[in-house]
Amino acid sequence: MSSYHNPHAESPPTPSGDDAIQPNAPDFVETPEVAPLSQEHEPLPVWLYLVCGFALFLAGSSFTGFEIFGQGLLDQGPGGPVLAGAASPELPPSAADLGKQVYNGNCANCHQSSGAGSPGSYPPLVGSEYVLGSKERLAAILLKGLNGSLTVNGGSFGSQTMPAQESLLTPEKIANLMTYIRRSWGNTAGPVTVDEVNTAKTKFTSRTEAWTETELLKLPPSDTTDKK
């Protein structure tokens, strides 16, 4: 079979690349023009600067211990300022404080918490020559006790026996007790040490009976080296 060619027929033109893109074609989407980004930045509001600055101020003051801000936020460390609300370290009790405990538990029942004693029965400790005088004589009374009446500040008091405290109280407690009664209720005599009590205890170690007023008056009435 032979093919037929019409010499008068024209071939269709070859489409170009631009002709292939038609604006109204369904698969054509024209890209919209986008405005370029602005290089200028909008400034932050003033109130934001103020808030940030105040926050930094508070943070810095907490480290420097500023008068108002930062108090109590951080430990100021050794040598730092003492804050108004900070608790002071608790001090150990003094000899007089310890002696007061001994007195309340062993002596106040007779001599009263005021040290005034009981008229006609128990001698006062306030202004007593036996309290403010010789430490040795006062230690002797506490260690061995007292029997019979006793004249104090010109008044006579009772015939009750004061029990010895040597077997009940340690030399340290006796020293604290003596310090307390010599420095309380207006008394201003010097404190008593444990060594001074032990010296009296050694000196009177062989004595087994309570003292009488006559015997006490033979002991030194005062200390020549007493330090107040």
Secondary structure, 3 states (H helix, E strand, C coil): CCCCCCCCCCCCCCCCHHHHCCCCCCCCCCCCCCCCCCCCCCCCCHHHHHHHHHHHHHHHHHHHCCCCCCCCCCCCCCCCCCCCCCCCCCCCCCHHHHHHHHHHHHCHHHHCCCCCCECCCECCCCCCHHHHCCHHHHHHHHHHCECCCEEECCEEECCCCECCCCCCCCHHHHHHHHHHHHCCCCCCCCCCCHHHHHHHHHHCCCCCCCECHHHHCCCCCCCCCCCC
